[in-house]
Amino acid sequence: MAHGRIFVGGTGYDQNIGAVAGSSITSGCLFSCHDYGFWNQSQTSNSWFYNSLSTEVGSYASRTVLTEFGGDMNQGWNYQGGDQGNYQIASLNGFCNYCHATGMGSTYWAGLKTGDWYSLYTLSGTTMTLQSSSGLTLIQYGW
């Protein structure tokens, strides 16, 4: 079996990567991590979310992908304009800054999902429309 093709989720909601990564069973595997700002709505600093993700991932950033994260993309917020006292903006910035700084992989949830305020795009007929160019720029920075 090619362990490098298997994603193992952290504990709970795919958090706490160290709890599963230290096992010989997961040696060579990749890890999946989920994190959302809405879990910590009282936090409005991107450094808090950066440090929180760092704690969840531990020393396994090179083998971990942030497989779910996001923020409201249909409010017209400027994700490039600092934290703005907004937990969603702060979390997206903190997570993307961490991924960029460590080279950790990420996938955005949800790129296109009907009726989901996290959706980066909307779909009308066969036309996709970007909801937040500043959100997309930040997500791409995280990659």
C-alpha positions in Angstrom: 0.0 0.0 0.0 1.3 3.5 -0.9 0.9 5.4 2.4 1.7 8.7 0.6 -1.7 8.5 -1.1 -3.8 8.0 2.0 -5.2 10.9 4.0 -5.8 10.3 7.6 -8.0 12.8 9.5 -7.0 14.2 12.8 -9.1 13.5 15.8 -12.6 15.0 16.3 -13.5 17.2 13.4 -10.2 16.4 11.6 -8.1 18.4 14.1 -5.2 17.4 16.4 -3.0 15.9 13.8 -0.4 14.9 16.3 -2.8 12.5 18.0 -2.7 10.3 14.8 0.5 11.2 13.1 2.8 9.8 15.8 1.6 6.2 15.2 3.7 3.8 13.2 0.4 2.8 11.5 0.3 6.3 9.8 4.0 6.5 9.0 4.3 8.0 5.5 0.6 8.9 5.3 -0.7 12.4 4.6 -3.1 14.1 7.0 -6.3 16.0 6.7 -7.2 19.0 8.9 -10.4 21.0 9.1 -10.7 24.4 10.7 -13.3 27.2 10.6 -13.5 30.6 12.2 -17.0 30.0 13.4 -15.6 27.6 16.0 -14.0 30.6 17.7 -16.2 33.6 17.0 -14.8 35.6 19.9 -11.3 35.6 18.2 -10.7 38.4 15.7 -7.0 38.2 15.2 -5.4 36.4 12.3 -2.4 35.6 14.5 -4.7 33.7 16.9 -6.0 31.5 14.1 -2.5 31.1 12.7 -1.3 29.8 16.1 -4.3 27.7 16.6 -3.7 25.9 13.2 -0.1 25.5 14.1 -1.0 23.8 17.4 -3.4 21.5 15.5 -0.9 20.5 12.9 2.2 20.4 15.1 5.4 19.3 13.3 3.4 17.7 10.4 2.7 20.7 8.2 4.7 19.1 5.3 2.4 16.1 5.3 -0.9 17.9 6.1 -3.6 19.5 3.9 -6.1 21.9 5.3 -9.0 20.2 3.6 -11.8 22.4 4.9 -11.8 26.0 5.9 -13.6 29.1 4.7 -15.4 32.3 5.3 -18.6 34.1 4.1 -18.0 35.0 0.5 -21.2 36.8 -0.3 -21.0 39.8 2.1 -18.6 41.9 0.0 -15.9 41.8 2.6 -12.3 42.8 1.8 -10.2 39.8 2.8 -7.1 41.8 2.0 -7.9 44.7 4.4 -6.6 43.3 7.7 -8.7 41.5 10.4 -11.4 44.3 10.7 -12.6 42.8 14.0 -14.3 40.0 12.0 -13.6 36.4 13.0 -14.3 35.1 9.5 -11.8 37.5 7.9 -9.3 36.9 10.6 -9.6 33.1 10.4 -9.2 33.0 6.6 -6.1 35.3 6.8 -4.6 33.3 9.7 -5.1 29.9 8.0 -3.8 31.1 4.6 -0.8 32.8 6.2 0.0 29.6 8.0 -0.3 27.5 4.8 1.8 29.9 2.9 4.5 30.2 5.6 4.9 26.4 6.1 4.2 25.2 2.6 1.2 23.2 3.9 -1.4 22.3 1.3 -5.0 23.6 1.4 -8.3 23.2 -0.5 -11.0 25.7 -0.1 -14.5 24.6 1.1 -16.7 25.3 -0.9 -15.6 26.5 -4.3 -19.1 26.1 -5.7 -22.0 24.9 -3.6 -25.5 26.1 -4.1 -27.1 28.0 -1.2 -23.9 27.9 0.9 -22.6 31.3 2.0 -19.0 29.9 2.0 -19.3 29.3 -1.8 -16.6 31.2 -3.6 -18.7 31.1 -6.8 -22.4 31.2 -7.7 -24.0 29.4 -10.5 -26.8 30.9 -12.7 -27.7 28.5 -15.5 -24.3 27.7 -17.0 -22.6 30.9 -15.8 -20.3 30.8 -12.8 -19.7 34.2 -11.0 -16.9 34.9 -8.5 -18.4 36.3 -5.3 -15.2 37.6 -3.7 -12.1 38.5 -5.6 -10.2 39.4 -2.4 -11.2 36.0 -0.9 -9.9 34.2 -4.0 -6.6 36.2 -4.0 -6.1 35.3 -0.3 -6.9 31.6 -0.9 -4.4 31.5 -3.8 -1.8 33.1 -1.6 -2.3 30.3 0.9 -1.6 27.8 -1.9 
